Amino acid sequence: MEDDTHCSKRFLTLATVFFWFFLTGEGFGHDVSVVDLSAGSGCSQDQLAAYLNVSAAVIQYFTGLSTDFPVHIILYPQGSAFQKNGFPAWAAGVCREGVIHLRNPRLLLKKNILLNVVSHEFLHAVIHFHELGLPSWFEEGLAAFLFPRSDSQFDPEHSPMVEGGYPSDIPTLRLYYSWSTHLFQSLFPRNEPEKLRTFLSDCQKKGFDEPFRSLMEGKRK
């Protein structure tokens, strides 16, 4: 479960975001398709759509990216089925080629992390949809910035089945996520969302490398 600090951050963020949507009149909605391989996960398509609406508000506010596209979610019955598809043993969810894959929502609900996991993976789906080509460290830092994660999402009882670009052991993996998060937060203050929006807009036009070089040069001045 998340600690009080993370809960407070989320409350303040959501309050700010929904106030912004109220003022601007922005709306959001999703065409959500769910394949439930668990034959009764206890999580309806409507519930997942509601979670996506919450995370869409946060994503649009901080990034300026559209979230109006079909979302596909696959639910797995247990960890073994999840891992047979090549997903890491430590992960609660994965986004691959824009499709969100989740462990059994009953387990994630029990751990009180389902909303966080859905939001985190939805952010990856948004990045994929817009073909931004962000490096993994930046994308993970952005996801953690928008939707702070807790260590309960890692399973230290298992060795990770690692995909390219990620460390192969739990301690290094934790350090990787921590480094990504802190570096991202040093580049983009939470109280200056327009800075992040501008940066991602530049990435859409020019790719990642040129805007990132300009960003780092600006910090050195």
HUPE-V426942 format. One record per helix or strand. SS is the DSSP state (@ for helix, = for strand). FROM is the first residue (numbers start at 1). LEN is the number of residues. If there is no record, write none. Layout:
BEGIN
[[SS:FROM:LEN] [SS:FROM:LEN]]
END
This chain:
BEGIN
[[@:4:21] [=:32:5] [@:45:19] [=:71:5] [@:79:6] [=:93:4] [=:99:4] [@:105:6] [@:114:16] [@:136:11] [@:151:3] [@:170:18] [@:193:14] [@:208:13]]
END
